[in-house]
């Protein structure tokens, strides 16, 4: 074989190898993940809708560890986009510039895929005041009215602003130039990659509410609940979460508090420990409204408990009794055993609502340490701070 043949063969091998290399999918270059399953976890009659979504990562080269998040690049509700276009009598095909690089998109597509239209900021209103003669808006953005401006922005969107402060002098281009780029939505991953290679699972609660006389929908959660079907694709990327991880040793005990969709990362933790045959004990506190309709992943969790993967499972259902019972009440009921686990080096995890639940759980944990450890409030707080420094107290709250 002469040197030319060798060189040709080498080049062919190199090209083959290059083809096999996965593209680096990321926030700026998301992977189009195919929807394998999208089901409602809540039973008939529940006031909630929680979607369990399974996505394929086949050929993506993406992987994750328990605790990581999945980023989704969502699209706006086509109905909301249509109402805005009608309100402003805009031409859906008009080309608008969407960034500093000068890229353009047809207006309808830009409002659907590129811009954040469901949230307002003070800055958007301040700049919008230049594009109208509306006296009310001009007064609202004055420095002395900053509190009223903050109050107006809360719970309102682009459509509210366009309706409240017209007539508008600005062109479609000038108005969309005020808007922020649509940010991705991050969700705790609800599966273990070791258990489900080439798949990623999510637990997403559909957000719907009424405020300022209009029904509102969470951009990504309602896209997943109403418009995402098996076989569709969703642009995704992996967002590592270094501050929410399983202990390095499978022999370490773990306590997990995850009411509602806060269960997501703990499903991932439990699956991972099951597949790895971890010897450490695990304790899950779950909570929701009604046991009959809102016990997410009940059969799966009870099966893990039966197999000994999940040592303790305590569930609180706030609307099943006259006196509302939450996860922190279940913690108090088990305060002696819970403190014993902490004393033996258990890791304590919290995932879910930041505003109320996480604060209540935090304070209850201090109460338990204070009571069962027979120490002062200050000493109990120091105990928890020490756990945090040792990465034994981790929170993923939103």
DODO-530472 format. One record per residue (C-alpha): residue in one letter; x, y, z. Coordinates in pm, 1 decimal, always signed. Layout:
<sites>
{type=A | east=X | north=Y | up=Z} $
...
</sites>
This chain:
<sites>
{type=X | east=+0.0 | north=+0.0 | up=+0.0} $
{type=X | east=+154.8 | north=+332.0 | up=-99.4} $
{type=X | east=+158.2 | north=+650.5 | up=+111.4} $
{type=X | east=-118.3 | north=+817.6 | up=-94.2} $
{type=X | east=-358.2 | north=+525.6 | up=-23.1} $
{type=X | east=-270.3 | north=+534.8 | up=+346.7} $
{type=X | east=-336.7 | north=+909.4 | up=+355.7} $
{type=X | east=-675.8 | north=+868.6 | up=+178.1} $
{type=X | east=-779.9 | north=+589.9 | up=+418.3} $
{type=X | east=-670.3 | north=+794.1 | up=+720.0} $
{type=X | east=-879.8 | north=+1088.8 | up=+601.5} $
{type=X | east=-1182.5 | north=+863.3 | up=+551.5} $
{type=X | east=-1144.3 | north=+724.3 | up=+905.7} $
{type=X | east=-1109.5 | north=+1078.0 | up=+1044.8} $
{type=X | east=-1427.1 | north=+1193.6 | up=+867.2} $
{type=X | east=-1613.4 | north=+889.5 | up=+1009.0} $
{type=X | east=-1489.7 | north=+968.7 | up=+1359.4} $
{type=X | east=-1588.2 | north=+1334.6 | up=+1326.7} $
{type=X | east=-1939.1 | north=+1234.0 | up=+1219.5} $
{type=X | east=-1974.2 | north=+1024.3 | up=+1534.9} $
{type=X | east=-1879.7 | north=+1311.3 | up=+1764.7} $
{type=X | east=-2193.6 | north=+1455.2 | up=+1928.8} $
{type=X | east=-2276.4 | north=+1819.6 | up=+1870.5} $
{type=X | east=-2233.7 | north=+2019.4 | up=+2190.6} $
{type=X | east=-2594.4 | north=+2097.5 | up=+2279.4} $
{type=X | east=-2635.6 | north=+2389.2 | up=+2517.9} $
{type=X | east=-2852.4 | north=+2683.4 | up=+2618.1} $
{type=X | east=-2761.1 | north=+2858.9 | up=+2292.0} $
{type=X | east=-2783.8 | north=+2539.7 | up=+2085.5} $
{type=X | east=-3065.0 | north=+2333.2 | up=+2243.4} $
{type=X | east=-3137.5 | north=+1972.5 | up=+2153.7} $
{type=X | east=-3477.4 | north=+1894.2 | up=+2000.0} $
{type=X | east=-3597.2 | north=+1622.8 | up=+2239.0} $
{type=X | east=-3883.5 | north=+1401.2 | up=+2125.4} $
{type=X | east=-4179.1 | north=+1361.9 | up=+2364.8} $
{type=X | east=-4221.8 | north=+994.5 | up=+2458.1} $
{type=X | east=-4497.4 | north=+1041.8 | up=+2715.9} $
{type=X | east=-4702.1 | north=+1330.0 | up=+2859.6} $
{type=X | east=-4959.9 | north=+1234.8 | up=+3122.7} $
{type=X | east=-5152.7 | north=+1408.9 | up=+3401.3} $
{type=X | east=-5049.7 | north=+1266.7 | up=+3739.9} $
{type=X | east=-5352.2 | north=+1409.8 | up=+3924.0} $
{type=X | east=-5675.6 | north=+1214.4 | up=+3955.7} $
{type=X | east=-6018.9 | north=+1324.1 | up=+3832.9} $
{type=X | east=-6160.4 | north=+1603.2 | up=+4048.9} $
{type=X | east=-5822.9 | north=+1745.9 | up=+4152.2} $
{type=X | east=-5784.1 | north=+2124.8 | up=+4140.6} $
{type=X | east=-5429.3 | north=+2069.9 | up=+4011.1} $
{type=X | east=-5275.1 | north=+1947.2 | up=+3687.5} $
{type=X | east=-4926.9 | north=+1802.0 | up=+3720.3} $
{type=X | east=-4768.6 | north=+1663.7 | up=+3404.3} $
{type=X | east=-4523.1 | north=+1374.1 | up=+3398.9} $
{type=X | east=-4323.3 | north=+1421.3 | up=+3079.2} $
{type=X | east=-4070.6 | north=+1176.8 | up=+2935.6} $
{type=X | east=-3831.9 | north=+1304.7 | up=+2668.8} $
{type=X | east=-3582.2 | north=+1116.7 | up=+2452.3} $
{type=X | east=-3216.2 | north=+1221.3 | up=+2461.9} $
{type=X | east=-3115.1 | north=+962.0 | up=+2198.2} $
{type=X | east=-2824.5 | north=+1086.2 | up=+1980.7} $
{type=X | east=-2789.0 | north=+1403.8 | up=+2188.3} $
{type=X | east=-2472.4 | north=+1309.9 | up=+2376.7} $
{type=X | east=-2640.0 | north=+1472.1 | up=+2680.4} $
{type=X | east=-2628.7 | north=+1319.2 | up=+3026.9} $
{type=X | east=-2705.2 | north=+1440.1 | up=+3379.6} $
{type=X | east=-2677.6 | north=+1346.8 | up=+3745.0} $
{type=X | east=-2951.3 | north=+1357.7 | up=+4013.2} $
{type=X | east=-3008.7 | north=+1717.3 | up=+4122.0} $
{type=X | east=-2946.3 | north=+1868.2 | up=+3777.4} $
{type=X | east=-3208.0 | north=+2073.6 | up=+3591.8} $
{type=X | east=-3342.8 | north=+2060.1 | up=+3240.3} $
{type=X | east=-3374.2 | north=+2391.4 | up=+3057.9} $
{type=X | east=-3663.3 | north=+2431.3 | up=+2813.7} $
{type=X | east=-3687.2 | north=+2707.7 | up=+2553.9} $
{type=X | east=-4065.8 | north=+2761.6 | up=+2544.8} $
{type=X | east=-4297.2 | north=+2936.8 | up=+2299.0} $
{type=X | east=-4567.6 | north=+3186.6 | up=+2389.1} $
{type=X | east=-4937.3 | north=+3100.0 | up=+2376.7} $
{type=X | east=-5051.1 | north=+3147.5 | up=+2012.4} $
{type=X | east=-5387.1 | north=+3281.7 | up=+2138.6} $
{type=X | east=-5216.9 | north=+3558.1 | up=+2338.7} $
{type=X | east=-4997.5 | north=+3646.5 | up=+2038.6} $
{type=X | east=-5306.8 | north=+3662.7 | up=+1814.8} $
{type=X | east=-5488.0 | north=+3897.5 | up=+2058.5} $
{type=X | east=-5185.2 | north=+4132.1 | up=+2073.2} $
{type=X | east=-5160.3 | north=+4138.1 | up=+1691.2} $
{type=X | east=-5533.5 | north=+4215.6 | up=+1663.9} $
{type=X | east=-5524.8 | north=+4481.1 | up=+1937.5} $
{type=X | east=-5242.0 | north=+4667.5 | up=+1758.7} $
{type=X | east=-5359.9 | north=+4588.8 | up=+1402.9} $
{type=X | east=-5009.8 | north=+4465.2 | up=+1323.8} $
{type=X | east=-4909.2 | north=+4275.3 | up=+1009.3} $
{type=X | east=-4799.0 | north=+3926.5 | up=+1117.7} $
{type=X | east=-4550.3 | north=+3901.5 | up=+827.6} $
{type=X | east=-4374.1 | north=+4234.5 | up=+893.8} $
{type=X | east=-4002.0 | north=+4168.3 | up=+944.2} $
{type=X | east=-3867.2 | north=+4291.2 | up=+1279.8} $
{type=X | east=-3510.1 | north=+4298.5 | up=+1405.0} $
{type=X | east=-3475.5 | north=+4078.0 | up=+1711.9} $
{type=X | east=-3118.4 | north=+4140.7 | up=+1831.1} $
{type=X | east=-2805.8 | north=+4354.9 | up=+1805.9} $
{type=X | east=-2671.3 | north=+4124.9 | up=+1532.8} $
{type=X | east=-2953.0 | north=+4251.3 | up=+1310.3} $
{type=X | east=-3130.2 | north=+3915.6 | up=+1269.3} $
{type=X | east=-3493.3 | north=+3948.4 | up=+1164.1} $
{type=X | east=-3807.5 | north=+3737.7 | up=+1203.4} $
{type=X | east=-4166.5 | north=+3786.8 | up=+1087.8} $
{type=X | east=-4348.0 | north=+3974.5 | up=+1368.2} $
{type=X | east=-4581.4 | north=+3688.8 | up=+1464.1} $
{type=X | east=-4290.3 | north=+3443.2 | up=+1490.6} $
{type=X | east=-4082.7 | north=+3693.1 | up=+1689.5} $
{type=X | east=-4365.3 | north=+3736.7 | up=+1943.1} $
{type=X | east=-4422.4 | north=+3360.4 | up=+1959.6} $
{type=X | east=-4065.0 | north=+3233.9 | up=+1981.5} $
{type=X | east=-3828.6 | north=+3511.8 | up=+2072.6} $
{type=X | east=-3973.1 | north=+3773.4 | up=+2309.8} $
{type=X | east=-4097.9 | north=+3762.1 | up=+2670.4} $
{type=X | east=-4457.1 | north=+3893.5 | up=+2648.6} $
{type=X | east=-4610.9 | north=+3770.2 | up=+2975.1} $
{type=X | east=-4398.0 | north=+3977.2 | up=+3214.8} $
{type=X | east=-4349.5 | north=+4352.4 | up=+3237.4} $
{type=X | east=-4058.9 | north=+4537.2 | up=+3398.0} $
{type=X | east=-4030.0 | north=+4894.7 | up=+3521.5} $
{type=X | east=-3775.8 | north=+4955.3 | up=+3242.3} $
{type=X | east=-4022.5 | north=+4841.6 | up=+2971.4} $
{type=X | east=-4286.8 | north=+5087.6 | up=+3097.5} $
{type=X | east=-4038.7 | north=+5372.0 | up=+3135.0} $
{type=X | east=-3925.3 | north=+5327.3 | up=+2774.3} $
{type=X | east=-4281.4 | north=+5270.6 | up=+2649.2} $
{type=X | east=-4381.9 | north=+5611.4 | up=+2788.1} $
{type=X | east=-4178.2 | north=+5767.0 | up=+2502.8} $
{type=X | east=-4402.4 | north=+5596.3 | up=+2246.8} $
{type=X | east=-4738.7 | north=+5734.5 | up=+2359.9} $
{type=X | east=-4899.2 | north=+6064.3 | up=+2466.6} $
{type=X | east=-5092.7 | north=+5882.6 | up=+2738.0} $
{type=X | east=-5078.1 | north=+6109.1 | up=+3045.8} $
{type=X | east=-5148.5 | north=+5825.4 | up=+3289.9} $
{type=X | east=-4839.1 | north=+5629.7 | up=+3181.3} $
{type=X | east=-4623.1 | north=+5943.0 | up=+3178.5} $
{type=X | east=-4727.8 | north=+6010.5 | up=+3540.4} $
{type=X | east=-4680.1 | north=+5646.3 | up=+3642.4} $
{type=X | east=-4314.9 | north=+5639.6 | up=+3531.9} $
{type=X | east=-4216.3 | north=+5955.1 | up=+3723.8} $
{type=X | east=-3943.2 | north=+5882.5 | up=+3985.7} $
{type=X | east=-4174.6 | north=+5975.7 | up=+4276.3} $
{type=X | east=-4429.9 | north=+5711.7 | up=+4166.0} $
{type=X | east=-4192.2 | north=+5415.9 | up=+4179.4} $
{type=X | east=-4417.5 | north=+5224.1 | up=+4424.6} $
{type=X | east=-4725.6 | north=+5260.8 | up=+4202.1} $
{type=X | east=-4517.2 | north=+5153.9 | up=+3900.9} $
{type=X | east=-4398.9 | north=+4843.8 | up=+4087.8} $
{type=X | east=-4759.8 | north=+4765.2 | up=+4181.4} $
{type=X | east=-4878.5 | north=+4804.9 | up=+3819.3} $
{type=X | east=-4606.9 | north=+4575.5 | up=+3680.7} $
{type=X | east=-4695.5 | north=+4294.0 | up=+3922.4} $
{type=X | east=-4909.9 | north=+4030.7 | up=+3748.6} $
{type=X | east=-4956.4 | north=+4227.3 | up=+3425.7} $
{type=X | east=-4823.9 | north=+4160.5 | up=+3074.4} $
{type=X | east=-4760.7 | north=+4326.9 | up=+2738.4} $
{type=X | east=-5129.0 | north=+4309.7 | up=+2637.9} $
{type=X | east=-5232.9 | north=+4493.3 | up=+2956.8} $
{type=X | east=-4982.1 | north=+4769.2 | up=+2884.5} $
{type=X | east=-5089.9 | north=+4805.0 | up=+2520.2} $
{type=X | east=-5458.5 | north=+4824.2 | up=+2617.5} $
{type=X | east=-5413.2 | north=+5053.8 | up=+2916.7} $
{type=X | east=-5188.4 | north=+5323.0 | up=+2772.9} $
{type=X | east=-5273.2 | north=+5373.2 | up=+2403.8} $
{type=X | east=-5305.1 | north=+5513.9 | up=+2148.9} $
{type=X | east=-4948.5 | north=+5420.5 | up=+2052.7} $
{type=X | east=-4721.8 | north=+5627.1 | up=+1827.1} $
{type=X | east=-4451.1 | north=+5359.7 | up=+1817.1} $
{type=X | east=-4414.6 | north=+5115.6 | up=+1530.5} $
{type=X | east=-4426.3 | north=+4740.0 | up=+1586.2} $
{type=X | east=-4045.6 | north=+4741.2 | up=+1568.1} $
{type=X | east=-4013.8 | north=+5014.2 | up=+1832.4} $
{type=X | east=-4251.0 | north=+4835.1 | up=+2069.4} $
{type=X | east=-4095.5 | north=+4487.7 | up=+2036.5} $
{type=X | east=-3751.0 | north=+4644.7 | up=+2082.1} $
{type=X | east=-3855.9 | north=+4722.7 | up=+2441.1} $
{type=X | east=-3905.9 | north=+4352.5 | up=+2518.6} $
{type=X | east=-3662.5 | north=+4108.2 | up=+2674.4} $
{type=X | east=-3555.0 | north=+3787.5 | up=+2503.9} $
{type=X | east=-3758.7 | north=+3487.9 | up=+2620.4} $
{type=X | east=-3562.5 | north=+3325.7 | up=+2903.6} $
{type=X | east=-3545.8 | north=+2946.1 | up=+2926.3} $
{type=X | east=-3741.1 | north=+2774.8 | up=+3205.1} $
{type=X | east=-3550.5 | north=+2540.6 | up=+3436.2} $
{type=X | east=-3705.9 | north=+2229.2 | up=+3590.6} $
{type=X | east=-3557.5 | north=+1980.4 | up=+3837.9} $
{type=X | east=-3501.4 | north=+1650.7 | up=+3658.1} $
{type=X | east=-3727.4 | north=+1373.5 | up=+3789.3} $
{type=X | east=-3532.6 | north=+1071.0 | up=+3667.4} $
{type=X | east=-3196.8 | north=+902.6 | up=+3709.0} $
{type=X | east=-2986.2 | north=+869.9 | up=+3393.8} $
{type=X | east=-2851.1 | north=+535.2 | up=+3521.7} $
{type=X | east=-3207.9 | north=+400.9 | up=+3543.5} $
{type=X | east=-3333.4 | north=+566.7 | up=+3221.5} $
{type=X | east=-3039.4 | north=+600.1 | up=+2979.6} $
{type=X | east=-3120.0 | north=+833.1 | up=+2689.4} $
{type=X | east=-3430.9 | north=+968.6 | up=+2864.4} $
{type=X | east=-3509.7 | north=+1262.7 | up=+3089.0} $
{type=X | east=-3830.9 | north=+1291.8 | up=+3295.3} $
{type=X | east=-3997.0 | north=+1605.8 | up=+3432.0} $
{type=X | east=-4274.8 | north=+1679.8 | up=+3682.4} $
{type=X | east=-4439.7 | north=+2010.9 | up=+3585.9} $
{type=X | east=-4738.9 | north=+2175.4 | up=+3753.7} $
{type=X | east=-4958.2 | north=+2373.9 | up=+3511.6} $
{type=X | east=-4981.3 | north=+2735.2 | up=+3629.3} $
{type=X | east=-5319.4 | north=+2901.0 | up=+3566.9} $
{type=X | east=-5472.0 | north=+3190.8 | up=+3759.3} $
{type=X | east=-5687.9 | north=+3500.9 | up=+3717.5} $
{type=X | east=-5564.2 | north=+3849.3 | up=+3796.8} $
{type=X | east=-5653.6 | north=+4203.4 | up=+3682.2} $
{type=X | east=-5966.8 | north=+4067.6 | up=+3512.7} $
{type=X | east=-5791.0 | north=+3820.4 | up=+3283.3} $
{type=X | east=-5697.6 | north=+3453.4 | up=+3291.9} $
{type=X | east=-5320.7 | north=+3399.4 | up=+3293.9} $
{type=X | east=-5118.0 | north=+3093.2 | up=+3196.3} $
{type=X | east=-4761.7 | north=+2991.6 | up=+3279.7} $
{type=X | east=-4569.4 | north=+3013.2 | up=+2950.7} $
{type=X | east=-4388.6 | north=+2680.3 | up=+2969.3} $
{type=X | east=-4609.3 | north=+2482.3 | up=+3208.9} $
{type=X | east=-4926.0 | north=+2539.6 | up=+3004.1} $
{type=X | east=-4739.9 | north=+2476.6 | up=+2677.4} $
{type=X | east=-4652.1 | north=+2135.5 | up=+2828.2} $
{type=X | east=-5005.5 | north=+2078.0 | up=+2960.7} $
{type=X | east=-5206.6 | north=+2189.6 | up=+2657.7} $
{type=X | east=-4999.0 | north=+2193.7 | up=+2342.5} $
{type=X | east=-4725.1 | north=+1931.5 | up=+2380.2} $
{type=X | east=-4812.3 | north=+1585.1 | up=+2246.2} $
{type=X | east=-4630.9 | north=+1254.9 | up=+2209.2} $
{type=X | east=-4405.0 | north=+1271.7 | up=+1902.9} $
{type=X | east=-4359.1 | north=+1650.4 | up=+1928.2} $
{type=X | east=-4015.6 | north=+1793.1 | up=+2006.4} $
{type=X | east=-3904.7 | north=+2039.3 | up=+2271.3} $
{type=X | east=-3578.8 | north=+2242.6 | up=+2263.3} $
{type=X | east=-3384.9 | north=+2146.7 | up=+2577.7} $
{type=X | east=-3042.7 | north=+2163.9 | up=+2745.9} $
{type=X | east=-2893.0 | north=+2033.5 | up=+3070.6} $
{type=X | east=-2826.9 | north=+2284.9 | up=+3349.6} $
{type=X | east=-2594.9 | north=+2130.4 | up=+3612.2} $
{type=X | east=-2678.9 | north=+2208.5 | up=+3975.4} $
{type=X | east=-2364.2 | north=+2176.7 | up=+4185.9} $
{type=X | east=-2545.1 | north=+2278.8 | up=+4504.9} $
{type=X | east=-2803.7 | north=+2000.7 | up=+4508.1} $
{type=X | east=-2640.9 | north=+1661.2 | up=+4496.8} $
{type=X | east=-2659.1 | north=+1317.4 | up=+4655.3} $
{type=X | east=-2388.9 | north=+1240.6 | up=+4914.9} $
{type=X | east=-2077.9 | north=+1082.2 | up=+4763.4} $
{type=X | east=-2123.2 | north=+770.5 | up=+4975.3} $
{type=X | east=-2426.4 | north=+548.3 | up=+4919.1} $
{type=X | east=-2403.1 | north=+454.9 | up=+5287.4} $
{type=X | east=-2506.9 | north=+803.9 | up=+5399.9} $
{type=X | east=-2869.0 | north=+849.9 | up=+5513.8} $
{type=X | east=-3081.8 | north=+1107.5 | up=+5332.3} $
{type=X | east=-3397.1 | north=+1297.2 | up=+5437.9} $
{type=X | east=-3595.8 | north=+1456.4 | up=+5154.1} $
{type=X | east=-3877.5 | north=+1711.3 | up=+5187.6} $
{type=X | east=-4057.4 | north=+1763.5 | up=+4855.9} $
{type=X | east=-4426.5 | north=+1854.5 | up=+4851.9} $
{type=X | east=-4607.1 | north=+1893.4 | up=+4517.9} $
{type=X | east=-4370.7 | north=+1918.4 | up=+4220.5} $
{type=X | east=-4086.3 | north=+1938.2 | up=+4475.6} $
{type=X | east=-4094.7 | north=+1556.9 | up=+4453.2} $
{type=X | east=-3912.7 | north=+1575.4 | up=+4114.4} $
{type=X | east=-3543.7 | north=+1560.3 | up=+4216.2} $
{type=X | east=-3622.1 | north=+1307.2 | up=+4489.5} $
{type=X | east=-3768.9 | north=+1064.7 | up=+4236.5} $
{type=X | east=-3429.9 | north=+1099.1 | up=+4066.1} $
{type=X | east=-3242.5 | north=+1047.5 | up=+4398.7} $
{type=X | east=-3445.6 | north=+735.6 | up=+4486.4} $
{type=X | east=-3405.5 | north=+582.2 | up=+4138.9} $
{type=X | east=-3029.6 | north=+643.9 | up=+4150.1} $
{type=X | east=-2990.3 | north=+488.5 | up=+4496.1} $
{type=X | east=-3202.4 | north=+189.7 | up=+4387.8} $
{type=X | east=-2992.6 | north=+118.7 | up=+4077.2} $
{type=X | east=-2666.6 | north=+159.8 | up=+4270.4} $
{type=X | east=-2781.7 | north=-57.9 | up=+4559.9} $
{type=X | east=-2707.5 | north=+221.7 | up=+4810.9} $
{type=X | east=-2707.0 | north=+97.1 | up=+5168.4} $
{type=X | east=-2788.5 | north=+428.5 | up=+5337.1} $
{type=X | east=-3143.2 | north=+483.0 | up=+5466.8} $
{type=X | east=-3377.2 | north=+727.7 | up=+5292.0} $
{type=X | east=-3679.3 | north=+918.2 | up=+5423.2} $
{type=X | east=-3924.4 | north=+1112.2 | up=+5210.3} $
{type=X | east=-4174.6 | north=+1373.2 | up=+5329.9} $
{type=X | east=-4430.3 | north=+1444.4 | up=+5057.5} $
{type=X | east=-4732.9 | north=+1672.8 | up=+5073.7} $
{type=X | east=-5020.8 | north=+1795.5 | up=+4858.2} $
{type=X | east=-5393.0 | north=+1871.0 | up=+4884.7} $
{type=X | east=-5584.3 | north=+1539.5 | up=+4863.9} $
{type=X | east=-5452.7 | north=+1187.4 | up=+4909.4} $
{type=X | east=-5701.9 | north=+1040.5 | up=+4658.9} $
{type=X | east=-5611.3 | north=+1271.9 | up=+4368.3} $
{type=X | east=-5277.5 | north=+1440.0 | up=+4442.7} $
{type=X | east=-5040.9 | north=+1168.1 | up=+4573.5} $
{type=X | east=-4786.5 | north=+1202.9 | up=+4290.9} $
{type=X | east=-4600.6 | north=+880.4 | up=+4199.2} $
{type=X | east=-4780.0 | north=+699.9 | up=+4486.3} $
{type=X | east=-4753.1 | north=+343.6 | up=+4347.1} $
{type=X | east=-4388.4 | north=+392.2 | up=+4255.1} $
{type=X | east=-4297.6 | north=+533.4 | up=+4598.1} $
{type=X | east=-4486.3 | north=+262.3 | up=+4786.6} $
{type=X | east=-4312.8 | north=+0.2 | up=+4574.9} $
{type=X | east=-3972.2 | north=+150.4 | up=+4664.6} $
{type=X | east=-4076.9 | north=+145.1 | up=+5030.9} $
{type=X | east=-4176.4 | north=-222.2 | up=+5003.4} $
{type=X | east=-3839.0 | north=-303.2 | up=+4845.3} $
{type=X | east=-3656.6 | north=-120.9 | up=+5126.1} $
{type=X | east=-3507.9 | north=+144.8 | up=+4892.7} $
{type=X | east=-3722.5 | north=+403.5 | up=+5069.1} $
{type=X | east=-3699.3 | north=+347.5 | up=+5444.7} $
{type=X | east=-3968.0 | north=+595.2 | up=+5556.2} $
{type=X | east=-4247.8 | north=+760.9 | up=+5357.2} $
{type=X | east=-4453.6 | north=+1028.1 | up=+5534.9} $
{type=X | east=-4724.9 | north=+1207.0 | up=+5338.4} $
{type=X | east=-4929.0 | north=+1511.7 | up=+5444.4} $
{type=X | east=-5253.3 | north=+1606.9 | up=+5268.7} $
{type=X | east=-5364.5 | north=+1954.1 | up=+5369.6} $
{type=X | east=-5726.6 | north=+1941.2 | up=+5250.6} $
{type=X | east=-5817.8 | north=+1593.5 | up=+5375.9} $
{type=X | east=-5868.9 | north=+1709.1 | up=+5735.2} $
{type=X | east=-6030.4 | north=+2008.1 | up=+5902.5} $
{type=X | east=-5694.9 | north=+2109.3 | up=+6048.6} $
{type=X | east=-5452.8 | north=+2160.9 | up=+5758.3} $
{type=X | east=-5155.9 | north=+1923.7 | up=+5777.4} $
{type=X | east=-4833.5 | north=+2011.0 | up=+5594.0} $
{type=X | east=-4491.9 | north=+1844.6 | up=+5560.0} $
{type=X | east=-4351.7 | north=+2042.8 | up=+5856.2} $
{type=X | east=-4623.4 | north=+1892.0 | up=+6080.6} $
{type=X | east=-4514.3 | north=+1542.5 | up=+5974.6} $
{type=X | east=-4155.3 | north=+1639.7 | up=+6057.1} $
{type=X | east=-4264.4 | north=+1750.6 | up=+6404.8} $
{type=X | east=-4452.3 | north=+1424.8 | up=+6460.3} $
{type=X | east=-4127.7 | north=+1238.8 | up=+6391.2} $
{type=X | east=-3894.0 | north=+1487.7 | up=+6558.1} $
{type=X | east=-3709.8 | north=+1238.5 | up=+6780.7} $
{type=X | east=-3625.0 | north=+997.1 | up=+6497.7} $
{type=X | east=-3547.9 | north=+1281.6 | up=+6257.8} $
{type=X | east=-3293.6 | north=+1431.8 | up=+6498.9} $
{type=X | east=-3136.9 | north=+1087.5 | up=+6552.3} $
{type=X | east=-3084.0 | north=+1060.7 | up=+6174.4} $
{type=X | east=-2920.2 | north=+1406.3 | up=+6170.2} $
{type=X | east=-2693.1 | north=+1308.6 | up=+6460.1} $
{type=X | east=-2582.6 | north=+1004.8 | up=+6259.8} $
{type=X | east=-2478.5 | north=+1228.4 | up=+5967.0} $
{type=X | east=-2791.8 | north=+1227.9 | up=+5747.4} $
{type=X | east=-2815.9 | north=+1481.7 | up=+5464.8} $
{type=X | east=-3132.6 | north=+1696.1 | up=+5466.2} $
{type=X | east=-3283.6 | north=+1817.9 | up=+5135.6} $
{type=X | east=-3572.4 | north=+2055.0 | up=+5060.4} $
{type=X | east=-3725.3 | north=+2117.6 | up=+4717.5} $
{type=X | east=-4026.5 | north=+2330.5 | up=+4620.1} $
{type=X | east=-4196.5 | north=+2655.8 | up=+4713.9} $
{type=X | east=-3952.2 | north=+2918.4 | up=+4840.0} $
{type=X | east=-4202.5 | north=+3172.1 | up=+4972.4} $
{type=X | east=-4383.9 | north=+2963.2 | up=+5234.5} $
{type=X | east=-4294.9 | north=+2593.4 | up=+5246.9} $
{type=X | east=-3914.0 | north=+2623.0 | up=+5252.7} $
{type=X | east=-3929.9 | north=+2887.6 | up=+5529.5} $
{type=X | east=-4169.5 | north=+2674.7 | up=+5737.7} $
{type=X | east=-3953.1 | north=+2365.2 | up=+5694.1} $
{type=X | east=-3640.1 | north=+2562.0 | up=+5785.6} $
{type=X | east=-3796.4 | north=+2697.9 | up=+6106.2} $
{type=X | east=-3940.4 | north=+2356.4 | up=+6197.3} $
{type=X | east=-3598.7 | north=+2200.7 | up=+6151.1} $
{type=X | east=-3449.7 | north=+2452.2 | up=+6396.4} $
{type=X | east=-3737.7 | north=+2378.8 | up=+6638.8} $
{type=X | east=-3662.6 | north=+2004.8 | up=+6620.3} $
{type=X | east=-3287.0 | north=+2050.5 | up=+6671.5} $
{type=X | east=-3353.7 | north=+2286.3 | up=+6963.9} $
{type=X | east=-3603.8 | north=+2050.7 | up=+7130.9} $
{type=X | east=-3446.4 | north=+1710.1 | up=+7066.1} $
{type=X | east=-3090.1 | north=+1833.8 | up=+7109.2} $
{type=X | east=-3187.5 | north=+2016.3 | up=+7431.8} $
{type=X | east=-3008.2 | north=+2330.8 | up=+7314.3} $
{type=X | east=-3076.8 | north=+2703.6 | up=+7288.1} $
{type=X | east=-3231.8 | north=+2858.5 | up=+6975.2} $
{type=X | east=-2896.8 | north=+3011.4 | up=+6890.5} $
{type=X | east=-2714.3 | north=+2677.5 | up=+6928.9} $
{type=X | east=-2980.0 | north=+2505.8 | up=+6710.9} $
{type=X | east=-2927.4 | north=+2768.7 | up=+6439.0} $
{type=X | east=-2550.9 | north=+2715.0 | up=+6460.7} $
{type=X | east=-2605.7 | north=+2338.1 | up=+6428.9} $
{type=X | east=-2801.2 | north=+2394.9 | up=+6104.8} $
{type=X | east=-2540.7 | north=+2642.7 | up=+5975.4} $
{type=X | east=-2270.7 | north=+2381.2 | up=+6037.0} $
{type=X | east=-2479.2 | north=+2126.9 | up=+5840.7} $
{type=X | east=-2505.9 | north=+2378.2 | up=+5556.0} $
{type=X | east=-2126.3 | north=+2431.5 | up=+5552.0} $
{type=X | east=-2077.8 | north=+2053.2 | up=+5540.3} $
{type=X | east=-2323.8 | north=+2049.2 | up=+5245.8} $
{type=X | east=-2555.8 | north=+1831.9 | up=+5457.1} $
{type=X | east=-2842.7 | north=+2083.5 | up=+5430.6} $
{type=X | east=-2928.2 | north=+2154.5 | up=+5066.3} $
{type=X | east=-3219.6 | north=+2345.5 | up=+4914.1} $
{type=X | east=-3356.8 | north=+2369.2 | up=+4563.0} $
{type=X | east=-3634.0 | north=+2625.6 | up=+4605.9} $
{type=X | east=-3819.3 | north=+2844.4 | up=+4358.1} $
</sites>
